[in-house]
Amino acid sequence: MSTLSPTAAPASPLSDRPVETTRSWKLPIGYAVFTLLAVVFFVLLGRAGTTTFRLANAGDFVALPNVPLSAAPTGYVVVVLLAIATVYAFVEVRAYRHVPLWVTSVFAIVFVVGFLTWAAAGATIPLPGLLVGALGLSVPLVFGALGGVISERVGVVNIAIEGQFLAGAFTSALIASLTGSAWVGLVGALVAGVLVSFILAAFSIKYLVDQVIVGVVINALISGLTGFLYSQVLSPNETTLNVGVRFPKFEIPLLHQIPVIGPVFFEQSVIVYLAYVAVAVVTFGLFKTRWGLRLRAVGEHPQAADTVGINVTSTRFWNVSLAGAIAGLGGAYFTLDAVGPFTKDMTAGAGYIALAAVIFGRWDPIKATLAALLFGFASNLQNTLGAIDSPVPSEFLLMLPYVVTIFAVAGLVGQSRGPAASGKPYIKS
């Protein structure tokens, strides 16, 4: 729902903020929808009782006190704050101004606090535990989103993230079981991700097959292949081929004792720490190095890149392979950290949520990572609320991460534009 202004809107005399020449009502409408939901649940269907948020664990540097919030008063405060933000968003969009990202972030945090206070009235929510679980569910999404960003930035739509996850998970479980080393299994996951990406690159770049169709076919192929090998090879030989070798947790001295964030970020396995490094390296490389400049040039205008001497086909092929390797690490997380033994279709569609994180993050590594963390938090929320007997129906809790995905991609990101040449084969003229 966008309206084009007759002329470019002039800069506001009261602000130096950039003024848009088009306006999209998606974001304020999304605000309004969530504000209406808050009114219905937090006020009209308000609950009595107090929700206690536990902030500290034993062994933290500082023993932070618990934070009790009464459900009814908190609900009213939350509704008022959300209403103010909604009005502000409508005013800004009406004036052809962009709503700052921090406003959306604060809006989301306020709504989540209100929802948790309402849903857990009379119970205690261990905040560090909630965040630890959320990070764990987010790690494979982070790897998948980074792979998706690299692939799409170079001009290839990577629908095959799900297949790369499954291949990485299966291969890492098998190789780690045979060798007894999680490190060797991790290398196997990298190779498996690259091999799957070779198929995507060969058909979409060399043979010019539709990239979306190739990605969907690859996902179906890898799902069927790993499912067959699991039932015929791994399952009958679980004690030797599917043992479930996992990386141990490693506490970073001193940092793991910081209240709240210490147990969340600094009591993790090697794969989680690799995710931190991957986000930093990909972000720096994409925007600060010659490699990143060439990659983005090929994804935006391959003909211009070819004119200045960049080999478009080679650049796309090897960067799609790199993206597959990173996604393979996400698959390894399932078997070398989170679960252990491989099971059929254990990724459960995480690759598609990672692809949604790429879109929600507007093809930016940092924003895509934040989107992955959001989806991971939504996924873990169902576990936490289910453990405290929340009145929220279990069916809704199961669909919660997918509802968040739909709202994020279709309703809250406003207008977003991917790389201009993404999904378009390049034919050298």
N, C-alpha and C positions, 0 to 999 in steps of 0.2 A: 504494500500500500504506500506508494510513493507519489509525490506531486512535484513536478518540475517548476521551479520559479521562473517567471518571465525573463528576469535578468539575474545576473550574478548578484547575490546579496552583498551589500556593502559592509565593511567592517564596522562593528559596533563602536560608537564613540566612548562607551563606558567600559569597554573591555578590549584587551589585546588578543583574546582567544580567537582562533580561526573560525570563520563563518562558512557554513556549507552552502553550496548552490542547489542541493537537493535535500529533501527531508524524508525520512522513513519513520513511520509511526509504530514500527514493530516494538521497539524498546519500551516506550511509555505504555503501550497496550499490554506488554508483558508485565510491567510493573503493576498496572491496574488489575490484571488477573490475579497476581499473587496477593495483592492487597485485599481483594475481594475474598480470596480463600482465607486470609488471616482473619477477616471480620467474621466469616462463617464459623471457623473452627475455634479461634482463640476467644471470641466474644459470645456469639450466639450459642455455640456448643462448648463453652468454656468449662473447665474442670476445676474442682477444688483441690487443694493440696499444695505441697512445696516440693520442688525438684532441687535436689542437691547435686552440684557439680563438684566432683573430687578432682583437684588439680595436681596433687603431689603423690609421689610414690615413696616407699621406704628407701632411704639412702640418698635422697636428693640433697643438694647443698642447703637449700632453704625449704622448710616444711610449710608450703603455702596452705592457708586455711581453706576449708571447703566453702563454696559459694552457694547459699540457698536462695532460690527465687520462687516467690509465690506465683502460682500459675495465673490466677485471675488478674492481678494488677500488672503483671508482666505482659499479658496478652493485650491489655488496653494500651500500654506504652508502645508496644511493638506496632500495633495498628496505626497509632498516630504517627510514628516515625516513617512507616511505609507510605502512608498517605502523603506526608510532606514530600518524600522523595518522588512519588508519582506525579504530584502537581509540578514539581520542579522539572521533571523530565518532559512533561507536556509543554511547559513554557519554553524550555530550551529548544525543543524540536520545532515548535511553532515559529520561533525566531531564527530558524535555520542554523542553530548552533549544535555542536556535538556534545552529547552527555559524557562527561569524563568517566573513564574506566573505574576510578576509585569510588564513584557514586554507586555503580552497579555492585562493586565488591562489598561496600558497606551494606547496601540493601540486602544482598544475599546473606551476609553474616547475621544481620538483625532478624531476618526471617527464620534462619536456621535456629537461632537462640530461642525465638518464640515457639517454634515447632517442637524443639526438644523439651522446653519447659512444659508445654501443653501435653505432649505425648507421654512424658515420664513423670507426671505429677504423682507425688507420694513415693518416688523411688530415687535412687542415686545413680548418676551417670559417671563412670570413671573416664574422664576426658583423655588422659594419656592412653588408656587402652583403646578408646574409640579412634584416636588419631593414629596409633600404631597399626591397627587393622586397616584403616583407610590407606595408609602409605603402602602397606603390603599389597593391597588390591590394585594400587595405582602403578606400581613399578613396571609390570609388563605393558600397561597402557602407555607409560612414558617412553619405553623403548620403541613400541609400535608407532607412536606419534612422531618420534624423531625420524624413524625410517620413512614414514609417510611424508613428512616435511621435505626431506632430502629428495625423495623420488619425485614429488610433485613440483618442487622448485626447479628440477631439471627438465620437467615436461612430461613425466609419465605418471599417470594415475595409478597408485598402488592399492588396488582392491585386494591384492593377495596377502595382506598382512596376516589374516587369519591362517592361511596356509603356511606362512613362514613361522608363525607361532607354533603350530602343530608339528611341523618338521623339526624345529628346534627342540621342542619338548621331548618328542619321541627319540631323536638321535642322542640328546644329552643323557636321557635315562638309560638307553641301551649301552652307550660307550662308557658311562660312569660305572655301570654295573659290571661290565666286562673287565675294566681296568682297576676298579676300586678307587678311582680318583675323580673328584668333582671337577678339578681343573681341566682334565682331558675331556670330560663331558662337555664343559663349557666351550672348548675349542670345537668339538663336534657340532654343537648348536650353531656356532658361527658359520661353519662350512655348509651345514644343512640350509640355513637361511640364504646363503649365497647361491646354492644350487637351485633353490626354488625361484630366486630372483632371475637366474639365468633364463629360465623358461619364460618368465614375464618379459624380460628384455628382448629375447630372441624373437618372439612372436610379435610384440608391439613395436619394436624399433626396426628390425630387419625385414619382417614380413608384413608390417603395417596392418596387423589385425587389430580390431577395436580393443582398446586397453581394458575397458570395463568388462567386456565379455571374457577376455583372457583371464583377468583376475578372478572372476566368479568360477570359471572352469578350473583354475588352479586350486582354489579353495575346496571345490568338490572332489577333485582328484586326490589332494593330500589327505582330506578327511577320510575318503574311502580307503586309501592306501595304508594310512596309519592304523585305521580301524581293523583292516584285514590282518596286518602284521601283528597287531596287538593280540587278536583272538587266536591266530595260528602260531605265533612265535613267542611273544612275551608271556601271555597268560599261562600256557602250559609249562613254562620254565621260569616262574617268578623268582625262585630262590637264586638263580644265576644271572638272568637277563633283565630283571626288573626289581632290583633290590631296593632302590630308593636311596642312593647315596646323596647326601645333602651337605651344603656348606654350613659350618658352625656359625653361630652369632659371635660377632667381635665387638666388644665395648671399647670405644675410644676413650682413653683415660681422661678424667676430669669432665670432658664435655658431656658424657652420658649421665652425669649427675645434675645437670642443669634442669630445673623444674620444667615440666610439661614437654619442652622440645628435646631434652636430653634422651629420654627413653624412645622418643619417636624417631629421631634422625641418627642417633649415635650408638644404638644397640642393635645393629643390623648385620646382615651377611655381606660377603664380598660383592654379590650381584647388585645389591642396593647401593653400595658405595660406587660401583661402576656406573650406575644410573646417574648419580650426581656428576661424575666426571664427564659422562657422555653429553649431558645437557650443556655443561660449560664449554666443552670442546666443539660441539656442533654449532652452538651460538657464535662463538668466536670465529670459527672457521668460515661460517656462512657469510658473515658480515665484515670480517676484518682481514681476510686473506685473498690471495689471487685465485686459489681454488674456488672459494665461495663466489667471487665475482664472475668467474667463467660459468659456474653452475647456474647462477641466477640469470646470466645473459642468455644462456641456451634455453632456459625455461620461459623467458619473456619474449625474446625475439631471435629465434634460431637462425634466421636468414642473415640478420645483421652480425651475429656471432660468427657465422660461417665466413662472412665477407672479411672479417679481421683475422682470419686464420685459425679459428677454434674448430676442431673436429667435433661436430655436433653428435654424430652417431657414437663415437668413442666416449665422449663425455657423458652422454646419457647412459650408455651401457654400463660403464664402470661405477657410476654413481647410483644407479638402480641396484647394482650388486652390493655396494656399500650399505644401502638402505636395507637390503635383505639380511646382511650380516647383523646389523643393529637389531632388527626385528627378531632374528634368531635368538639373540640374548634374552629378549622378552619371553620367548618360549622356554628357554632354559630355566627361567625363574620358577616356572610351575613345578618342575621336577627336581631341581637342585636346591630349592629353598622352601617354597610354600607347601607343596604336597609330598613330593618324594617319588613314589612309583608312578609310572605313566598309566593313564586310563583313557579309554576311548573318548574322543572329542572333549578332552578336559579343559580346553581353553574357552568353551562355551560362548563363542561369539565375541570374545574380547577384542579380536582384530577389527571388527566393525566399529566397536566403541572407540578404539584408537583412531580409526579413520575419522570418526565424528569429532574427536579431539583436535585433529588437524584442521578441520573446517572451522570449528569453534574458536581455535587459536589463531585463525587467519594466517595459516602457513608460516607462523613464527615459532621457533623452538621454545622460547620461554612461555609464550601464551598457550601453546599446545600442551606444555608440561602442566601449567596451572589448570587447564581444562581436564587433563588426565587425573590430576589430584581431586578435582571436583567430582568426577565420575566415580573414582575410587571411594570417596567419602560417602556418596549416595549408596554405593553398593554395600559398604560396611554398616551403614545406618540401619539397614534391615536386620542385621545380626544383633546389633545392640538393643534395638527396640523389641525384637523378639525375645531376647533374654530377660527383659524386665516386664514381660506380659503387658505390652502397650495395647491400648484399645484400637490402634490402627490395624485394619484387617491384614492378615498375612499375605493375601493375594496382592494387595497394594504394595506391601513391603518388597515382594519379589519383583514387581515391575518398576519399582522406584528408580533404579539407575537408568532404565530405558526411557522413563518419563522425563527425567532430567536431560537425557540426551536429546530427545525430541524438542523440548523447550529451548535448549541451548542452541541447537543448530537452526531450527526453524523460527524461533520466536525472539531470542534475545541478542543475537549477534548483529542485528540490523543488516545493513548492506555490506557485504564482503566480496572481494574479488580475488580469485586465485591467480596464479601465474598465467599470463596471457596464452602461452602455448601449451599449457597442461592438457594432456589428453589428445593433442593434435600431432599426428605423425609428420615427420619432416622429410620432404623429398627434395634432394639437392637439384637445383635448376641448372 
